[in-house]
Every structure is written in structure tokens, then in C-alpha cells.
Amino acid sequence: MEQLQTIAMPLIFLVLISAMLYFLMIKPQRKRQKEHEELMEKIRRGEKVVAAGGIYGQIESVSEDTVVLKLESGATMRVAKDSVIGKQIK
């Protein structure tokens, strides 16, 4: 009986650590990834977005893997579609 307890305790500890990792790290990451994929499907010309690096712009055109942003100065910039991290608020 005592030998069973010495085997079961580390096993239970391992299961608890695995469950904590899943709920604290893996599940939230998957949720963010799903939200980003939905954003990539929905972005359209004319929307104001924020790209990685803090670049703000309005979408001029969207292709399969790139987006052309019109910046405030009037210049345009082509960025990877995945670098768009969100829509501008306001």
C-alpha cells in the first residue's frame, strides 16, 4: 500500500501540472490564434488597422498574403497580411 502511494503522488502531481499548463498557456494561445485567423478573413479595403511594429494605416488592397496600407502621410506600404494585428479603435 505504501509503495502504491509513492508511485501515485508523482503521477498525480504530473497530471495537475499538465492540466495547469493547458488551461493557463495552451488554451488562451489557441483562442488568440483563432481570433487572429478570423480577423485575417474579414479585413477589407478601407478599414483602418494596426500592423506589427505599431504601424497605423488604412487598407488600400488585400491579396492572399500581403496588404497595402495607406499611411497618414499619403505614402503606401506593403506588409505581410499576418503582420496586421488588429483594427484601429476610433
C-alpha positions in Angstrom: 0.0 0.0 0.0 2.8 2.4 0.9 4.6 1.6 -2.4 1.4 2.5 -4.3 1.3 5.9 -2.6 4.9 6.7 -3.6 4.1 5.9 -7.2 0.7 7.7 -7.3 1.8 11.0 -5.8 4.3 12.0 -8.5 1.8 10.8 -11.1 -1.0 13.0 -9.7 1.4 15.9 -9.5 2.4 15.4 -13.1 -1.3 15.3 -14.2 -2.0 18.5 -12.2 0.9 20.4 -13.7 -0.1 19.3 -17.2 -3.7 20.5 -16.6 -2.4 23.8 -15.4 -0.2 24.3 -18.4 -3.1 23.5 -20.7 -5.5 25.9 -19.1 -3.1 28.7 -18.4 -1.0 28.7 -21.6 -2.1 26.5 -24.4 -5.9 27.2 -24.4 -5.5 31.0 -24.3 -2.9 30.9 -27.1 -5.3 28.9 -29.3 -8.1 31.3 -28.7 -5.8 34.3 -29.7 -4.7 32.4 -32.8 -8.3 31.7 -33.8 -9.3 35.3 -33.3 -6.3 36.4 -35.5 -7.3 34.0 -38.2 -10.9 35.4 -38.2 -9.5 38.9 -38.4 -7.4 37.9 -41.5 -10.5 36.5 -43.2 -12.6 39.6 -42.5 -10.2 42.5 -43.3 -11.4 44.6 -46.3 -10.3 47.6 -48.3 -10.9 50.9 -46.4 -10.6 49.6 -42.9 -8.2 51.2 -40.5 -5.8 48.7 -39.0 -2.6 48.4 -36.9 0.3 46.4 -38.1 3.1 44.8 -36.1 5.6 47.5 -35.0 2.8 50.0 -34.3 2.2 51.0 -38.0 -1.2 52.6 -38.4 -2.8 52.7 -41.8 -5.9 52.2 -44.0 -6.1 49.2 -46.2 -5.8 50.0 -49.9 -5.7 46.5 -51.2 -5.7 42.9 -49.9 -4.1 39.9 -51.6 -3.7 36.4 -50.5 -0.6 37.0 -48.4 0.0 40.8 -48.4 -1.8 44.0 -47.6 -1.1 47.5 -49.0 -1.6 50.2 -46.3 -2.0 53.9 -46.9 -0.3 55.8 -44.2 -1.3 59.1 -42.7 1.4 60.9 -44.8 -0.2 59.5 -48.0 2.6 57.0 -48.6 1.7 53.4 -49.2 3.4 50.4 -47.7 3.1 46.7 -48.5 3.2 44.4 -45.4 2.6 40.7 -44.8 -1.0 40.0 -44.2 -0.2 38.2 -40.9 1.5 41.3 -39.6 -1.9 43.0 -39.2 -2.6 42.6 -35.5 -5.9 44.4 -35.2 -8.3 47.1 -36.2 -7.8 50.7 -35.1 -10.0 51.8 -32.3 -11.6 55.2 -33.1 
